[in-house]
Amino acid sequence: MPVLARLAPMLWSWSILAVLVVVTYLVLVAMPSPTGPRLQRARGVIDTIKWFLPFARGYERFEGIRLFAQALQIQLSGGAPIREALKGACSVPINGWAARKLQRLHADVETGVPLSSAAARTGLFPRRFVHLLAMSEAGGVAAAGLPGLDEIVVSCDDACDRIVHWVTALVLPVIVLCLGVAVCALCLNVFLMLASLTYEVLGATLNP
């Protein structure tokens, strides 16, 4: 009984704390990055938090690459020069950390560095994407843009879907488990209180 009396409140506290932590994580992950000049400081804080959170970093990374590749492909298909298209595409990603890495890519290309080499320097693009960009560069810019960009967009979409699937598959069971432990701890605590009251009443009745 004494062990259970100490264990029930601890289980309740830990499970509620775990639920709060998981819910806060989900809120931060789902929170959009603020836009507009008045919210630049808030945007920087939120982007930084999301960039260093598990799963959120991967999602922000691949979503940034997807937006960049999509915008670049659209502009190249419309006949824009590569440097002008890059300038517009690098400003599209919402997350500030991804945008800064792409601005570095744009600066490198402006100095004459090939697009694939500049992409590799940023540390943002996976090796396969860098290889696709190199192959596209070797083939030149066609009327439909760079062929490798379409595959990069599709791959990033798939990567984002996988991350959302894993977050759903891992986080929801954790919330259900923590809530179940919290309910069990609460019921146990109530039972122990009733048992203690019953013991005291019976003790007072039997030993007047």
Number of C-alpha atoms within 10 A of each C-alpha: 9 7 7 13 14 11 14 20 16 14 19 22 12 14 22 18 14 18 19 14 13 17 15 12 18 15 11 17 22 11 12 14 19 18 12 7 8 9 11 14 11 13 20 16 14 19 25 15 15 25 21 11 13 12 17 22 19 17 22 22 22 24 21 25 29 24 19 24 25 19 21 25 25 17 20 22 17 13 14 15 12 16 15 13 20 26 18 14 24 24 18 20 22 18 23 21 20 25 20 15 18 28 18 16 25 24 16 18 20 15 8 9 14 15 22 21 16 21 26 17 15 16 11 19 21 12 13 10 22 21 17 19 23 18 15 19 16 10 12 12 17 12 11 13 21 24 19 20 23 16 15 23 21 12 16 22 16 13 17 20 13 13 16 14 11 12 15 13 11 10 16 13 11 16 19 12 15 22 17 13 18 24 16 15 21 16 14 18 20 13 13 17 13 12 13 13 12 12 12 12 12 11 11 10 9 8 7 5
